[in-house]
């Protein structure tokens, strides 16, 4: 186990930005909660927009056999992602 004040928290504490590890962790947790709340709100807005589009019938109806034309093969994207197989 690391000693308190070591690692990524040492610099902000030593610089005087925070008085101790507890304060730094508390602020980090508050920032994370705000970020998570904003992310959830963004998802809610996108879901609502999708539901509204469905209710207006504002969407493209495609056949299952054509899905590959709409979604690229993730293994060729050059980005890490889930394994499909």
Buried (B, 14 or more C-beta within 10 A) or exposed (E): EEEEEEEEBBEBBEEEEBEEBEBBEEEBEEEEEEEEEEEEEEEEEEEEEEEEEEEEEEEEEEEEEEEEEEEEEEEEEEEEEEEEE
